Amino acid sequence: MAPVTKIDLKDDKNNKFRLAAALLFLVIGAGLLAYAFTALLNGNSGWTEIKADSASELNCSEDFVFLYELGAGDTSATAENKAIRILYTDAVEKAYQLFNNDQSFDGVNNVYYINQHPNEVIEVDPVLYNAFSLVEQYGERRIYLGPVYEVYDNIFYCTEDSQTADYDPEQNDDISEFCEQVAEYAGTEECIGIELLGENKLKLVISPEYKQYLDAEGVTEYVDFYWMKNAFIVDYLADVMIDAGYIHGSISSHDGFVRNLDDREIGYSFNLFDGVDNTVYEAGSMNYTGAISLVSLRSYPLNAIDSKYYYEFQDGEIRTAYLDMADARCKSARNNLVTYSRTEGCAEVLLQTIPLYVTDEWNADAVAELAERDVHSIYSEDYTFYYNDSDITITNLYGKENVTYKAIFLR
């Protein structure tokens, strides 16, 4: 049986802001979160981690691991490394600026700028315009829960259960009423929306009633991609590399978004975790070949860095950033859901997955229908992984201490 990892979530509860734990994650995160390239790294010295220029501080590179096989093409490894690093540094700087919702940058009309200029026509970068276009295409309105995300940010910053009462809608009636009211406004097109005007111009339209309500609450953050942000960013980073012809690598975010650019017949593996009764099992591996866009959602944290979007109470109850539009409460229909596509990017995969995952009721039929659109799934139940793609295999299944996993292919 392959080596396994068994993590007690309660033991990790107090590590939310310990620097040592965070640094450990950054060092071994690619392996721990299952962006597993073990066979490749052991078998080919050309594989290396591409890092942004250390002189650049304002970028989002800390959210990503970029592994690349240098020298696999016609260019020397040295020249390729230099060229890719320059491209990557520029891209992570640009992405950081565009999707930033709490900081302005000279000459950049980013998410923060849009929030500061409601009901005005704004020209934005095509990357940001295309992100809003995708959101509109799939009818996803969670980007308008910005005021509620501020509430949940406060929960996630808590270090003790006693601190959460002031922010948690499950404990505080005033907060609950605010979240539900914002959710009602956010779900109504007449109250708020991004109007796409073409030629990269848009307008954040907010009704006078909703604007007055938020002004009274002291809120100016209307739009936020929040936990969904890295799905759009990893697609942009991947596009930059693909357009430049650099495809012998993979870019992964720590929060579960992966773009494998490599279309060669080389084997890759993605570790499958499962959270059961406050214990997380490294329960199996998804093995695949070829370029792929992968989204991994889970209802529990793995490491200290996950405190950005998770809070675990002493009794094992967990708050997450996956909020339902109906009431702005966090929901997960399954402990784990991995969805992926060979034809669409992470953002499109995510936007089709959210309605199936962030809800009370699991709909296996809807998951099967996604597969017909080349969005395949792996989910777990009762120590069993179910999957609907015959082109992958699931191996290294956990079997120890009266817990044994199996995998079932759904034809």
Summary of the structure (lengths in Angstrom):
residues: 411
radius of gyration: 21.2
end to end distance: 27.0
largest distance: 63.3
contacts: 1305
relative contact order: 0.14
helix: 38%
strand: 25%
